[in-house]
Amino acid sequence: MEIQPQTDDDGFLFSPEGKGQGETDPGGYNRAEEPAQYLTAMRAGASGRETNRGFPVSLSRRDPQRLFTELGLLSSSGKPRLNAAQGFFNRAENQENDDLLEQLYVYWRDLSEFLVLRSLRVNPRTWSSEWSYVGVKSSKRGNDVYISRVKRRLNWLSNMENVTFFSPSDFQAGGKKVYSSALWLTLTYDAKRCSRAAALERIGQEWNRFLASLRSKYGHVSVLRSWETSEKGYPHVHACLLFQEARFQVFPWISENDQKEAHLTYRIEEKDQISSLWHSHVDIQAISSTRKLFNYMRKYQTKTLMSSDSPKGTRTMAFLWLHRKRSFSVSGDFRAALSDLIRLLHNSRRELRQTRLDGSIEASTVWEFCGVFSGEELDHHGERWTFRLNKAQIETVLSREAEFKVSERFRDYD
């Protein structure tokens, strides 16, 4: 079943009308005549009011396209692009403007854009060659296509047979030692170490060094990893680790959750050895079953990767977008390692190819990339993610190609 696009209730997507000369919001500053004071007031959230998403009303209710254009955050075609965002938010005076960053990210995420592809095919009736054009909706962090892809990629976790690695009763069997090779790991980032921007840039390399040290000490480790950011924007890591050459002694522990409610968790005796490989706080839990593993991942999927409307999820995705961080990653052998751990076999790799009636293989269709177009440019406002272009839409694509060829020809003489 297709996921329906999310409707934004804060007015992020309405079209610009006029240039807004003389507007005085936020803080009573005229943005046309006093741009510096206007931007300063906007950074400070001068209106002091907040929406249900935590954004100042003055930001979420205004026309975003006009605002972003005036701040130089849109391309020449009026679209949000990452290079413009990085140039703006990497400047020291803009690095703390989180509300504006989140709104720009949401505007980019919710702007439907389509990859236009074409292929040359033979018309079976006339036997003449014809170009066929199709539009495919782009996958963007947090949009409906992205959410669907994340669900498909990790759906196998929810479909696996539940296998218990250990249970509470194991700790009551007369001092019996209990071990686990599956751990749930959280690495936080100490804000005193460096600036937020530096932490976001370094986190990938520091995680890789941590993983290399872990493998040097404990042997091969398969990993399923996701990023998240704190309210202040500092990154932290959540990861499921499957050790193939090591196991860790488990003991039960009563912990408090975010609501100060007591619940049973499982910790490991070797926690300090692993913590010494990371520069900030480390939390480690032993995973007791495959169902628990799936629940951990589903929690962070729901809170971050697929939470289009939660403030924490939006903020995390905005920072990951700005700093070009992959939302999550899975070791190539993670699924196989988990299958080995619970003694399940998966033999599902098959290559599907179209064949002719005589059994010979039909040649694959070759698709040519034509460009990226917004739904508005193609006059496509439906909910379908793929569609065949009609005559008017094809003319739009060809017109863009002609303009590009002319500009490239003149550029040769510069």
CORWOWO-V705721 format. One record per residue. N is the residue number from 0. PSI is psi in whole degrees, -180 to 180 (none if undefined). D_LAST is the distance of its C-alpha to the last C-alpha in Angstrom with 2 decimals. Layout:
N/PSI/D_LAST, N/PSI/D_LAST
This chain:
0/133/52.11, 1/146/48.70, 2/127/48.07, 3/143/47.48, 4/145/44.55, 5/136/45.65, 6/126/45.86, 7/126/44.79, 8/6/47.48, 9/7/45.60, 10/29/43.26, 11/-22/40.01, 12/7/38.65, 13/154/39.26, 14/154/36.40, 15/145/35.02, 16/114/36.48, 17/-180/35.27, 18/-2/33.62, 19/31/36.85, 20/135/36.89, 21/1/39.96, 22/144/40.86, 23/74/42.93, 24/131/43.11, 25/170/43.79, 26/7/46.06, 27/11/45.90, 28/142/42.49, 29/116/40.12, 30/-21/36.82, 31/-37/34.86, 32/-23/36.50, 33/61/37.47, 34/-38/34.86, 35/-47/35.93, 36/-35/39.60, 37/-47/38.90, 38/-38/37.10, 39/-44/39.83, 40/-36/42.52, 41/-40/40.86, 42/-38/40.79, 43/-6/44.45, 44/54/45.41, 45/-26/46.90, 46/-27/48.60, 47/-3/50.85, 48/152/51.41, 49/151/50.54, 50/-178/50.29, 51/-7/52.07, 52/1/49.02, 53/7/49.01, 54/143/45.92, 55/140/46.27, 56/-38/46.93, 57/-28/44.39, 58/-49/41.65, 59/-21/42.95, 60/-15/43.86, 61/170/40.76, 62/109/37.82, 63/-39/35.70, 64/-41/32.44, 65/-42/32.43, 66/-48/33.39, 67/-35/30.75, 68/-45/28.01, 69/-28/29.17, 70/2/29.21, 71/29/25.65, 72/-1/27.15, 73/155/25.62, 74/178/22.29, 75/-23/20.26, 76/8/22.59, 77/25/25.61, 78/145/26.74, 79/132/28.02, 80/147/26.11, 81/-38/27.34, 82/-37/24.37, 83/-41/24.67, 84/-43/28.44, 85/-40/28.33, 86/-37/26.13, 87/-52/28.64, 88/-11/31.90, 89/-13/31.18, 90/138/31.29, 91/-39/34.84, 92/-13/35.69, 93/-4/34.97, 94/-24/36.51, 95/7/39.91, 96/71/38.81, 97/-35/40.28, 98/-42/41.07, 99/-41/37.49, 100/-46/36.35, 101/-41/39.06, 102/-38/38.21, 103/-44/34.51, 104/-47/35.62, 105/-40/38.13, 106/-44/35.62, 107/-46/33.23, 108/-42/36.26, 109/-5/37.68, 110/107/34.49, 111/123/35.07, 112/149/32.04, 113/135/32.19, 114/127/30.58, 115/123/30.16, 116/152/31.03, 117/152/31.77, 118/151/33.86, 119/121/34.91, 120/163/38.68, 121/126/41.38, 122/119/43.34, 123/-19/46.98, 124/-43/48.30, 125/-12/46.04, 126/25/44.74, 127/153/41.27, 128/134/38.12, 129/144/36.82, 130/133/34.14, 131/127/35.75, 132/135/33.83, 133/151/35.28, 134/135/34.47, 135/123/35.64, 136/135/36.01, 137/142/34.19, 138/121/36.46, 139/146/35.84, 140/117/38.04, 141/-11/41.10, 142/178/40.47, 143/-37/42.94, 144/-44/41.18, 145/-46/40.95, 146/-43/44.63, 147/-41/45.69, 148/-40/43.92, 149/-44/45.52, 150/-43/48.91, 151/-40/48.62, 152/-33/47.60, 153/5/50.51, 154/-28/53.01, 155/-26/54.89, 156/-42/56.22, 157/-20/58.15, 158/-6/59.52, 159/151/61.00, 160/136/64.72, 161/124/65.82, 162/130/67.28, 163/125/68.94, 164/-39/68.34, 165/164/71.01, 166/166/73.00, 167/-33/75.00, 168/-23/78.21, 169/-24/76.98, 170/0/77.43, 171/9/81.08, 172/58/82.27, 173/52/84.13, 174/17/81.38, 175/135/79.30, 176/137/75.83, 177/136/72.94, 178/157/69.55, 179/145/66.13, 180/3/63.02, 181/122/60.89, 182/148/59.62, 183/123/57.66, 184/138/55.63, 185/123/53.98, 186/119/52.02, 187/176/51.27, 188/121/49.06, 189/118/50.67, 190/-17/48.69, 191/-14/49.95, 192/-41/47.95, 193/180/44.48, 194/164/42.29, 195/-44/41.74, 196/-42/38.03, 197/-40/38.93, 198/-43/41.71, 199/-32/39.50, 200/-34/37.04, 201/-22/39.92, 202/-37/42.24, 203/-48/40.80, 204/-40/41.14, 205/-37/44.53, 206/-42/45.79, 207/-39/44.84, 208/-40/46.69, 209/-45/49.66, 210/-38/49.75, 211/-41/49.58, 212/-39/52.50, 213/-43/54.40, 214/-34/54.08, 215/-33/55.08, 216/-37/58.21, 217/3/59.21, 218/-161/57.66, 219/135/55.55, 220/130/54.52, 221/143/52.92, 222/139/51.01, 223/113/50.05, 224/143/48.03, 225/151/46.64, 226/157/45.07, 227/156/46.31, 228/152/45.75, 229/179/48.47, 230/-29/48.68, 231/-4/46.96, 232/-1/44.11, 233/142/45.14, 234/153/44.96, 235/163/47.94, 236/135/48.55, 237/134/50.99, 238/143/51.81, 239/125/54.48, 240/128/55.38, 241/109/57.40, 242/130/58.92, 243/-14/60.04, 244/11/61.85, 245/156/63.17, 246/161/65.19, 247/141/66.11, 248/129/69.42, 249/144/69.43, 250/148/71.56, 251/149/71.85, 252/136/70.71, 253/120/71.03, 254/166/67.79, 255/137/66.75, 256/-172/63.85, 257/-24/61.64, 258/15/64.51, 259/28/66.96, 260/136/68.76, 261/138/70.39, 262/157/69.52, 263/129/70.12, 264/172/67.37, 265/126/67.48, 266/173/66.36, 267/148/66.36, 268/-27/68.22, 269/18/65.24, 270/-44/63.01, 271/-33/62.85, 272/-41/61.74, 273/-40/58.70, 274/-30/58.02, 275/-14/57.86, 276/-6/54.64, 277/150/52.77, 278/-13/52.18, 279/-164/53.22, 280/142/55.77, 281/134/56.50, 282/132/58.54, 283/133/59.94, 284/142/62.07, 285/137/63.68, 286/126/63.03, 287/-18/66.34, 288/165/65.28, 289/-31/62.45, 290/-40/62.95, 291/-42/62.41, 292/-47/59.19, 293/-39/57.93, 294/-39/59.07, 295/-49/57.13, 296/-39/53.89, 297/-37/54.54, 298/-47/55.12, 299/-27/51.72, 300/-50/50.01, 301/-40/51.58, 302/-29/50.96, 303/-63/47.34, 304/-32/45.52, 305/21/46.94, 306/83/47.86, 307/-26/45.43, 308/-5/47.59, 309/138/49.13, 310/-41/47.77, 311/-44/48.05, 312/-42/46.31, 313/-43/43.47, 314/-44/43.00, 315/-48/43.04, 316/-34/40.50, 317/-45/38.19, 318/-40/38.25, 319/-38/37.85, 320/-48/34.82, 321/-38/33.18, 322/11/33.94, 323/48/33.29, 324/136/36.91, 325/132/38.64, 326/-40/41.50, 327/162/43.94, 328/153/44.24, 329/127/46.99, 330/143/47.94, 331/-28/47.83, 332/12/51.57, 333/-46/52.62, 334/-42/54.13, 335/-38/55.90, 336/-41/57.19, 337/-39/58.58, 338/-40/60.13, 339/-39/61.79, 340/-36/63.04, 341/11/64.80, 342/47/65.67, 343/148/63.81, 344/137/62.15, 345/114/58.94, 346/78/58.06, 347/7/55.59, 348/117/52.64, 349/147/52.26, 350/123/49.42, 351/125/49.36, 352/147/48.13, 353/135/48.67, 354/158/51.04, 355/175/52.14, 356/-29/55.78, 357/2/56.50, 358/-10/55.36, 359/156/52.15, 360/130/49.06, 361/136/46.60, 362/139/43.00, 363/146/40.95, 364/136/38.52, 365/122/34.85, 366/139/32.79, 367/133/29.06, 368/129/27.26, 369/-21/25.56, 370/178/24.79, 371/128/26.68, 372/142/28.03, 373/160/30.46, 374/-35/33.86, 375/-41/33.11, 376/-36/29.99, 377/0/32.18, 378/42/35.18, 379/114/37.15, 380/14/39.75, 381/-180/42.38, 382/-1/43.61, 383/140/42.89, 384/-23/40.52, 385/145/39.65, 386/156/39.51, 387/136/38.43, 388/139/35.79, 389/-178/37.07, 390/-45/35.39, 391/-40/33.86, 392/-39/32.46, 393/-40/30.99, 394/-36/29.29, 395/-43/27.74, 396/-46/26.38, 397/-36/25.07, 398/-42/23.45, 399/-42/21.56, 400/-41/20.51, 401/-42/19.29, 402/-41/17.20, 403/-42/15.68, 404/-38/14.93, 405/-46/13.24, 406/-37/10.96, 407/-36/10.25, 408/-42/9.67, 409/-30/7.05, 410/-31/5.31, 411/-22/5.70, 412/2/3.83, 413/none/0.00
